[in-house]
Amino acid sequence: MALNVFSDPEVRKFLNQQHVASTLNELERRLQSPPRYTILRVNQIQISTEDALEKMSEALIKNANPNDFKVSVHPKISEAIILESLKLDNDIQIPSDSKEVIVDKFCGAAVLRGANIFAVGVLGAPNHLSRNDKVAVYVDLQCKCLKGSTQDFKGPKLFVGNGTSVMSRHEIFKTEKPVGVAIKMTETSSGCPSMNELELTGNFMLQNLPSIQVGRVLAPDPGDFVLDMCAAPGGKTMHLADLVSPSGLVFALDKSQPKIDQIVGNSLRMGAKNVRAFVMDGRKAVEPASPGNGSDLNSNSTPPFSPGSFHKVLLDAPCSALGQRPQFVNPMGLQELHSYPKLQKQLFHSAYQLLSPKGHLVYSTCTFNVKENEEIVAWALQTFPDLRLSPSPVILGRPGRLVSGLKPQDLAQMQRFDMESSGDCNQDTIGFFIVRFTRKPMP
């Protein structure tokens, strides 16, 4: 791909100074391609891993050539099934009778990870597009395609796969608020098969391995009451609900009703009856007038909560999301990039207040920016004297990076995922960062 991922020169200079990879070009090359491994988390509330493997095999026979993939259970995380593509160079052909469909970059990224195309993601299609037509799908790389366009798109674009139209052009663009799948993908340039049917059963959730690792690092016990402070769309929430079942509860917060609707929808699909979701800005989730013993927390509790209410708190913080893969063009400016640590610190203050003595707090992001990761850790240790770094029960990532305020021995308590092309599913994944704190009781 000829385009740089990061279009802002100041951001490029900043990332070069961070030494995030051997070269920025190498980093961008990794970002523009999806991981070789597709990970599905088994919803053990509804199905065993053994039965899930059988369902996975059936889906591969239906949607792809099973010989093109290797299926296995992660050696350290029994609820994670690894689908490894054995086709390293998937040079697929575009049928001569196919019709060109243009999608937005978010839709294109999802296609490369095994998704079908929903109507909302389609930008352009020919006037004569009918149901059951063969289509060649391209991503608009610079957001130049006008919604509803009928013309052959001449701007920068990337071919991501072939599919079959489920909706006509009229159904996609002329129907008020169209919903549902518009294009069913038959093959993708990444080689990843469609797993949508598996997800819809509620037995599985497509999830990046570091996102699954977050739940294992927090390590709640069955029966625990857990707080997920920035929970939408709910993938980690559903995992935590699984881990604390049958008697534990997960309190999930996010700041808008549409985000809470996502969590509720996922809860219904996954059969997670132990999730309580609330519209609440995590920065306002602490009850200011409370004496702070947290002892009154129960299944009917609503935010704001008393200080010290939770023994397990997850702060999967809003971040620059630089580690998401694949991403084609990222227009983020330096001012926006530098805005996240302030918000992350505000949320961390609330997370700390809601954590009980001896409780565990996991902080995570989907970025490789040290200012949102290791520098936040150094700030937290300096700001909250009773917080300690806590060893993780499961180690998958690499150690953190040394910054001012951290000691070399601290780095092993962090887990950094830097998208290495190592032939290892633990590192050939999205960029991510995880660390766990324990609140030590003050004398």
N, C-alpha and C positions, 0 to 999 in steps of 0.2 A: 504494500500500500504506500503511495507516495506521500500522503499527508502526514504531518506530525500529529500526535495525539494532543499535545498541549500547544495551543495556538498563541498564548500570551507570552511574549519574549521575557517578561519579568519572572513569570512562573518557571519558565525553562531555566533561566539563570539560577533561580532559587533551588530548584531540584538538582541542578548540576553541583551546586555548592554543598548540598546535603550528601552527595555521593551515595544516592539511593541504589545505584547499580554500577556495574563496570563502566557503562556509558549510558547517557540518557536515551540514545537511539536503541540500545539493547533493551532498556526498560520499556520503551514504547512498543517495540516489536512484541514483547510478551503481552502487553496490555491489549494489543489489537487482535490477539487470538484467544480463544477460550481454552481452559484447561483440557488436557487430554482425558481427564477422568471426570465422569459424571457421578455424583453422589446422591443417593436416595436414602433418606432416614426412614426407618421402619417405625410406624406408629404402633408401639407395642401395647397400647391400650386396646387395639383391635385385632392384631395379628402377630404371630410369632415370626422370628427371623427365618426359621426353616420354611414356613409356609410362604413368607414373602419372597424367598429365593425362587420358589416354584412359580409364583405369579410373575416374577421378573422374567424367567425363562419363557413363559407363555407369551409375554408381551414382545420379547425380542423375535420370537418366531413369527409373530403377526406383523411387526413393524419394520423388521430389518433382517439381515443375514446374521444369524447367531454366531457364525464363524468369524465375523468381523469384530467380536467383542469378547472380553474376558470378564466374568462376573465372580466377585468374591466378597466375603465379609471382612470388614476392617479388623486387623488383628488386635487392636486395643479398644475399639468402640463397636460393640456387638450389634448396635442398632443402625450402623452405617453400612450400606451395601455399595460396593465400588463397581462401576461399569467403566472398564478401560477400553478405549478404542484401539484396535490393533491395526487400523488403516492410518498410517502416518501421513500419507499424502493422498488426500481424497480429491483427486482431480476429476470432478464429475462433468458430464457433458450437458449442454443446454439443448433440449429438443428443438428442432427447427420450427415446429408448429406451436411453440409455447408463446404466451402473451406476457408482456413485461408488467410487473406490479412493483410499485415503489412503496417502501415502508420507512417509518422513522427509525432513528438510531437505537432507541430503546427496544423497539420491536425486533430489529435486526439482531441485537445482542441476545435477546431471548431465543430467537430462532437458532442461533449457533449453539445454544445450550439445550436444545431439544424441544422447544416450544412450537406449537402451531401459531398462526397469525390471527389475532382477533380483529374485528372490524375497525376498532378505534385506532389501530396502528397503521392502517392503510392510508397512504397519501395520494397515490395516483394509480389509475388503471384505465385501460382503453375502453372506449364507448361500447364495444361489442363483447365485453367480458360477460360470459354466462356461467351458470353452474356447470361443474365438472370439466371446465377447461383446464388444459395444462398451462401452468404459469412459471415464469422465471422471476425470482424475487431478488430485488436489489435494495440496498440501504442508501438513502439520501445522506451523504456524509457531511454536508454543510447547511442543512435545513433550508434548502433553496426551492424544494418542490412545493407548489401550492396545493393545499388540500382540495381533492376532487379533480386534479389535473387529468386531462385525457391525452396530452401530448407525450411523445417520446421524450424522456427526461435526458437533457444534455449535460447536466451538472455532474460534479464528482459523485460517483456511486460505486458500490461494491456488491458483487454477486454473492449471495449467501445460500442459495439453494433452489431446488425445484419443488413444485407442489401442485395441488389440484384445488380449484376454486370451489368453495362450499356455498358462497353467496355470489349473486350476480353484481355487476357494478351498481345497478339501481338499488339493490338491497343494502349495499355498503354505504352509498352516499345519499340516497334519496329518502331513506327511512329515518325517521326521527329517533335519535339515540340508538343506533343499531347495536345489538349485543350478540355475543357468541363468536364462534370461529368462522372467519371469512376464507382462510386458506389453510388447507391441511397439507403440511409439509411431507413430501415423500423421500427427499434426501437433502442433506445440508453439506455445505462446503467443509464444515468441521468434522463431518462423519458421525455426529451425535444423533441417535435416533429419537423419535418423538416418544416421550414418556408421559404425555398428558393423560392418557387413559388410566394409567396407574395412579396418578395423583388424585384424579377425580373420585377414586374409590374410597379415599380417606385412609387407606392403609399405608400410604407413602407420602413423603413430602420431599420434593427436590430441594436440596439444601447444600450450600458449600461446606466443605469439611471443617474449616475454622469456626463456622457458625454452630455446628454441632458440638465442636470442642468446647465452646463457651459453657454449655450446660454441664459438661463433664468436669470442667474446672470449678464451676460454682459448687457442684456436687451436693445438691440438696438430697435429703433423706426422705423416704416415704413418710408422709404426715406433716412435713414442714410447710409453713406459710412463707411464700417467696414473693418478693416484689420485683417486677420487671418495669423499670422506670420509663423507658422509651421503647415501647413494645411493638409498634406496627412494623410490618404487616402481620407479625405473629408467629413466625417460624420458630424462634427461640422460645417464645411463650409456650407453644405447643409441646416442645421438647421438655421444658421444665414441668409442664402439667403431667407428662408421661412419667417423669422421674419421681414426682411426689405422690403419684397415685398409690392407693385409692383414696386415702384420707386427707392428703395435703391439698393446699390451695395455692393458686398463683394469682396475685393481684397485678393486673396489667394496666399501665397508664399510657396515654398519649394525648396530644394537645388538641385534636380536632375530631369531630364526629365521624367523618369519612374514614379516618384511620382506625377508630374504634370499631366501625362497621367491618373493616377488613379482619380485625382480630376475632370479632364475634362470628363472622362467616367461616373463618378457618376453624374455630372451636366447634361449630356445628358439624362441619365436614369431617373433622378428625375425631369427633365423639368425645371431646375434652370438656366434660361437665364441671370440672373443678377450676375453671377460669372465671375470674371476676374482672371485667374490663370497664374502665372509667375514662371519661374525657377529663384530663387533668394535666396541666403543665407541671412536669416533674420538679421545677424550681419552686412550685407553690404547694408541694405535697406534704409539707410538715405543718402540723397544727401548732401555731405559735403560742397559744395559751396553755398548752398541755404541760402537766408536771413532768412527763417524760419517762414513765416506766414501761409503756408499751404493753402492759399486762392485759388491757381490755380488748386486744385484737381478736376478732372472731369472724366467722364466715359471712356475717352481715355487716362488717365494718366497711366504711366508705372513706375516701380521702377528703380532706387531709388527715394524715395519721399522726399519732403521738410519736415523739422522738423515741428511738430505741425499739420500735415495734417489730422489726424483722431481723431474724438471724441470718437470712440469706438475701442479698440485694444484687441485682444485675443492673449495671449502667452500661448498656450498649449505646454509646453516646452518638448523637448527631455529629457527623464529621465531613471532611472534604471528599470522602469516598474515592480517593485516588487509586485505591487498589481494586476497584471493580473490573471484572473481565467478562467478555471483551468490551472495550470502549474504543470508539473510532476517532472522535474529535472531542476534546474537552476544552470549552472556551473560558473556563474559570480564570478570573483575574487574581492578582496578588492580594488585593484588599479583601476579597471574599475568602481566599485561602487562609489569611491571617485572622479572620473573624471567629473561627471555630474554637480556639482554646478558651476564650472568654466564656462562651456558652458552656463548654465542657466543665469548666471550674465551677460555674454556678450550679450546674446539675450535680456535680460531685459534692458540693456543700450539703445539698439536700440528702443525697445518698448516705453520706456520713452520718447526718443527724438521725436518719431512720434506722441505722444499723445498731443492733444491740451489742453489748460487751461480749467478746469472744465470737462475734458473728463474722461472716465472710462477705466481702464486697468484691465483685468482679467488674473490672473496667475493660471495655473492648471498643475497638474501632475497625472500620474496613478501609484504613488508609495506612500508607507507609511513612507519613510525615512525622518526623521525630518530635516536632513541636506539639503534636496532638497525642503523642504516645509517651515516649520516655521522659520528655520534659513535663508532662502532666504528672507522671509518677513521682518525679523529683519534687515538684511543687506540693503534691499531696503529703509526702513524707515530712516535708518541712512545715506544712500548715497544720497538720493533725498529729501531734506528738504520740498519741496512743495507737496510730496505725502502723502496722508492720507488713512487709511483704510476706506472702504465705506460699509455700511450695504447692505446686499443682499435683493432684493425684494422677494426672495423665499428661505426658509431655509429647507434643507433636512438632511444635515450632522450634525455631532457632532462638538463641539467647537475644536479649535486647541489646541496644547500642549504648555506649558510655556517653553520658552528657553530664554537664555540671550539676552537682547535687546528688549523683549516684556513685556508689562504690562498685568496683569490678565484680565483687561477689553478689551484688544485687541483680546482675544481668541474667543469671540463670533462673531467677524467679519469674521472668517474663517470657512470653512466647511471641515471636515475630515470624510472620509468613511473608516472604519476599518474592514469591512467584518464580522460584528457581525451576529451570528446565532440567530436572534431575532424574526423570523417570520414576519419581516417587510421588504418590498421591498426596502425601503430607505437605509437600512444598509446591508442586505444580497445581496451584490453586489460586484463589484471589489473594490480593495483599491484605493483611490483617494483623491485628495486635491484641494480645490478651494478657492481663495480669490480675492476680488475686491478692487482696489485702485481708488482714485479720485485725479486728479492733481489740486491743489488749486492755483489760480492765485496769483503770488507774488506781494506785494505792490510796 
